[in-house]
Amino acid sequence: MKFTSCCVTAAIIISSALSSNASADNDNAAIRQAKMNYPINVIAQNYTDSEGVLLQGFLSTPNSTTTDNKKVPAVVIMNDSSGTDAYEKQRATMIANELGYVAFAADTFGVETEIPVDTGGWGGPYADFISTFIRNATLFTQRIAAAVDHVQSLPNVDETKVAILGFCLGGTGVVHYINVAGEKEGGAAAAVSIHPSLLGAWDKPLGKINIPSIFLTGGNDFLTGPQAMASLEGDMTSASTVQWETNRYAKIDHAFTNWFAETAYNARA
């Protein structure tokens, strides 16, 4: 398995090196356009967290589960800082269509929460609002746990196989979740954190981390710079009891998976 993986990685690197920059740019633009136009197929579902805060997520279900009543794995998608919008809904639809899993684009902020306007920079109401979740591991974990609980309660979901997947702010939430609830039985079975914000200090693991985890970041992303990644890897080395890994993509910026981020999106990564 390791040999095969290494060979595939080597082939990708060689192919990339032999491709012209112009061809790569054209491919990236074409893939990005196709992703932006990907049809959304979700239904809204309300749920609450442990404090009774009303949340609204969007469920996408593979066609097979509606006909044969079998239980399948599920993925809970935690939104980026703009809230649960077309991007997360498209991701949910893709997971259902292409992987055959139930996918749930969860709600971090709450139905009645008004997200301040992002005026850019690192100050102001918007930055303060986002910091409410970045700096509060307990609150963020509570919101993720509510989504996991909701998805586990669905009749077509194998409750022992629910993974969490977070992008940007959601990726930060995934880190918080494994640090706070990583030792808890019955929660998420796997965790994927993609270009999280790890700028500054964050809460250390409260116990052992029993959730297999992977962290995917861009080499040019200052929100996950060398010092932050060293700290994260140190936490995982000391606390994790299971497999984990980090992948950094050279010369790749923050938000590289988001096709709505025109300058950052990178199809190769």
C-alpha positions as MATLAB code, in Angstrom:
seq = 'MKFTSCCVTAAIIISSALSSNASADNDNAAIRQAKMNYPINVIAQNYTDSEGVLLQGFLSTPNSTTTDNKKVPAVVIMNDSSGTDAYEKQRATMIANELGYVAFAADTFGVETEIPVDTGGWGGPYADFISTFIRNATLFTQRIAAAVDHVQSLPNVDETKVAILGFCLGGTGVVHYINVAGEKEGGAAAAVSIHPSLLGAWDKPLGKINIPSIFLTGGNDFLTGPQAMASLEGDMTSASTVQWETNRYAKIDHAFTNWFAETAYNARA';
ca = [
       0.000    0.000    0.000;
       2.775    2.457    0.889;
       4.703    1.527   -2.274;
       1.661    2.135   -4.445;
       0.981    5.462   -2.786;
       4.585    6.604   -3.278;
       4.508    5.585   -6.953;
       1.291    7.501   -7.538;
       2.717   10.575   -5.829;
       5.904   10.352   -7.898;
       3.874   10.043  -11.107;
       1.862   13.139  -10.225;
       5.011   15.155   -9.521;
       6.667   14.057  -12.762;
       3.526   14.801  -14.785;
       3.257   18.226  -13.194;
       6.913   18.993  -13.914;
       6.547   18.066  -17.582;
       3.378   20.096  -18.107;
       3.674   23.679  -19.313;
       2.615   26.487  -16.989;
       0.142   27.728  -19.573;
      -1.495   24.309  -19.805;
      -1.698   24.048  -16.022;
      -3.296   27.507  -15.770;
      -5.869   26.626  -18.429;
      -6.688   23.337  -16.735;
      -7.070   25.079  -13.372;
      -9.463   27.648  -14.836;
     -11.555   25.002  -16.604;
     -11.807   22.803  -13.515;
     -12.677   25.786  -11.357;
     -15.497   26.810  -13.708;
     -16.903   23.290  -13.760;
     -16.857   23.102   -9.969;
     -18.595   26.463   -9.628;
     -21.409   25.164  -11.835;
     -21.781   21.840  -10.028;
     -25.514   21.303   -9.337;
     -26.606   21.378   -5.710;
     -28.894   18.669   -4.359;
     -29.557   19.164   -0.653;
     -32.460   19.534    1.739;
     -32.463   21.832    4.760;
     -32.655   20.239    8.209;
     -32.902   22.025   11.542;
     -31.213   20.775   14.692;
     -29.986   22.234   17.992;
     -26.808   22.190   20.018;
     -26.565   21.261   23.706;
     -27.598   24.781   24.743;
     -30.675   24.795   22.520;
     -29.259   27.090   19.827;
     -31.156   26.551   16.578;
     -28.918   25.459   13.722;
     -29.674   24.635   10.099;
     -27.661   22.263    7.947;
     -28.128   20.856    4.463;
     -28.324   17.131    3.810;
     -27.358   15.334    0.618;
     -28.155   11.643    0.321;
     -26.910    9.122   -2.250;
     -29.684    7.661   -4.353;
     -28.891    4.080   -3.317;
     -29.865    4.649    0.319;
     -33.387    5.660   -0.645;
     -34.004    2.399   -2.467;
     -32.272   -0.349   -0.515;
     -32.511    1.068    3.047;
     -28.871    0.270    3.767;
     -26.848    2.299    6.242;
     -23.817    4.101    4.849;
     -20.964    6.236    6.229;
     -21.497    9.961    6.518;
     -19.430   13.143    6.378;
     -20.196   16.280    8.381;
     -18.877   19.370    6.575;
     -18.027   22.382    8.742;
     -18.329   25.717    6.980;
     -15.704   28.357    6.343;
     -15.934   31.900    7.710;
     -18.592   32.988    5.205;
     -21.131   30.525    6.616;
     -22.814   27.549    5.005;
     -23.327   28.613    1.413;
     -23.090   27.210   -2.111;
     -19.556   25.899   -1.609;
     -20.408   23.636    1.332;
     -23.650   22.540   -0.332;
     -21.762   21.596   -3.487;
     -19.234   19.679   -1.421;
     -22.045   17.769    0.261;
     -23.636   16.948   -3.084;
     -20.310   15.765   -4.498;
     -19.686   13.454   -1.557;
     -23.146   11.919   -1.923;
     -22.933   11.576   -5.710;
     -19.335   10.493   -6.085;
     -18.585    8.586   -2.874;
     -22.016    7.250   -2.016;
     -21.937    8.659    1.510;
     -24.505   10.752    3.300;
     -23.151   14.306    3.558;
     -24.299   17.110    5.832;
     -23.212   20.725    5.394;
     -23.471   21.801    9.012;
     -24.061   25.198   10.601;
     -21.412   26.674   12.879;
     -23.040   30.031   13.568;
     -26.764   29.469   14.151;
     -29.920   30.294   12.210;
     -30.592   33.571   14.014;
     -27.003   34.800   13.907;
     -26.239   37.686   11.589;
     -22.699   37.476   10.217;
     -21.037   40.912   10.142;
     -19.837   42.219    6.791;
     -16.251   41.266    6.006;
     -14.527   44.587    5.340;
     -11.075   43.040    5.084;
      -8.169   43.304    7.460;
      -7.881   41.850   10.929;
     -10.035   44.206   12.955;
     -13.655   45.185   13.268;
     -16.919   43.334   13.962;
     -16.349   40.555   11.438;
     -12.928   39.626   12.814;
     -14.293   39.757   16.361;
     -17.166   37.486   15.365;
     -14.904   34.878   13.769;
     -12.572   35.024   16.778;
     -15.515   33.974   18.944;
     -15.144   30.500   17.439;
     -11.418   30.413   16.760;
     -10.636   31.269   20.389;
     -13.395   29.193   21.991;
     -12.648   25.505   21.552;
     -15.529   24.516   23.821;
     -18.143   26.408   21.801;
     -16.789   25.225   18.470;
     -16.654   21.619   19.646;
     -20.213   21.932   20.917;
     -21.431   23.009   17.480;
     -19.571   20.212   15.701;
     -20.794   17.624   18.196;
     -24.376   18.771   17.590;
     -23.972   18.150   13.867;
     -22.376   14.751   14.438;
     -25.189   13.768   16.826;
     -27.803   14.861   14.308;
     -26.251   12.901   11.469;
     -25.796    9.813   13.635;
     -29.530    9.883   14.347;
     -30.456    9.623   10.662;
     -31.930    6.229    9.761;
     -29.715    5.668    6.708;
     -26.420    6.485    8.464;
     -23.995    4.036   10.053;
     -23.514    5.939   13.308;
     -20.087    4.354   13.879;
     -18.755    5.797   10.602;
     -19.291    9.536   10.706;
     -16.327   11.708    9.716;
     -15.881   15.458   10.147;
     -14.441   17.608    7.364;
     -13.672   21.288    7.839;
     -12.499   24.015    5.469;
     -10.769   27.191    6.660;
     -12.636   28.186    9.855;
     -14.240   24.747    9.811;
     -10.764   23.230    9.641;
      -9.870   25.134   12.808;
     -12.991   23.685   14.381;
     -11.853   20.175   13.500;
      -8.590   20.806   15.372;
     -10.581   22.046   18.370;
     -12.891   19.036   18.221;
     -10.151   16.407   18.294;
      -8.386   18.272   21.103;
     -11.519   18.588   23.232;
     -13.486   15.452   22.333;
     -10.808   13.222   20.874;
     -11.006   10.776   23.745;
     -14.790   10.570   23.769;
     -16.372    7.363   22.509;
     -19.247    7.500   20.066;
     -18.335   10.761   18.344;
     -16.609   11.371   15.023;
     -14.771    8.366   13.620;
     -12.313   10.365   11.482;
     -11.274   13.990   11.036;
     -10.041   16.031    8.076;
      -8.857   19.621    8.529;
      -8.207   21.577    5.323;
      -6.366   24.938    5.317;
      -7.366   25.783    8.906;
      -6.438   29.009   10.667;
      -3.835   28.135   13.290;
      -2.444   31.633   13.773;
      -1.586   32.198   17.417;
      -2.063   29.843   20.333;
      -4.924   27.371   20.656;
      -6.068   24.976   23.350;
      -3.926   21.883   23.790;
      -5.447   18.368   23.807;
      -7.438   17.677   26.956;
      -6.652   13.964   26.780;
      -5.767   11.321   24.261;
      -6.844   11.724   20.631;
      -8.402    8.490   19.390;
      -9.634    9.899   16.073;
      -7.599    9.219   12.908;
      -6.841   12.660   11.475;
      -5.284   14.361    8.467;
      -4.352   18.011    8.012;
      -3.971   19.504    4.508;
      -2.361   22.936    4.204;
      -0.694   25.218    1.682;
       3.016   25.891    1.873;
       2.420   29.624    1.331;
      -0.435   29.852    3.831;
       0.671   32.130    6.673;
      -2.259   30.869    8.765;
      -0.509   27.495    8.951;
       3.129   28.519    8.902;
       6.050   26.316   10.000;
       5.748   27.272   13.670;
       2.014   26.534   13.764;
       2.444   23.198   12.015;
       5.285   22.218   14.337;
       3.039   22.961   17.289;
       0.159   20.970   15.792;
       2.406   18.027   15.018;
       3.821   18.171   18.528;
       0.307   17.960   19.970;
      -0.563   15.017   17.745;
       2.678   13.213   18.529;
       2.082   13.472   22.262;
      -1.683   12.889   22.348;
      -2.744   10.751   19.383;
      -3.142    7.010   19.826;
      -4.006    6.371   16.173;
      -2.828    7.220   12.667;
      -2.500   10.862   11.703;
      -0.620   12.849    9.083;
      -0.004   16.332    7.716;
       0.381   17.257    4.044;
       1.705   20.627    2.861;
       1.486   21.651   -0.777;
       4.395   23.733   -2.082;
       3.664   27.300   -3.262;
      -0.038   26.903   -2.465;
      -2.006   29.648   -0.698;
      -4.814   29.612    1.832;
      -8.288   28.537    0.606;
      -6.801   26.461   -2.219;
      -9.790   24.083   -2.283;
     -12.414   26.799   -2.688;
     -13.286   27.320   -6.352;
     -15.034   30.575   -5.457;
     -11.649   31.964   -4.334;
     -10.388   32.834   -7.805;
      -6.766   33.619   -7.040;
      -6.288   30.937   -4.400;
      -7.991   27.894   -5.945;
      -5.575   25.230   -7.116;
      -6.952   22.124   -8.785;
      -3.654   20.243   -8.429;
      -3.675   20.518   -4.645;
];
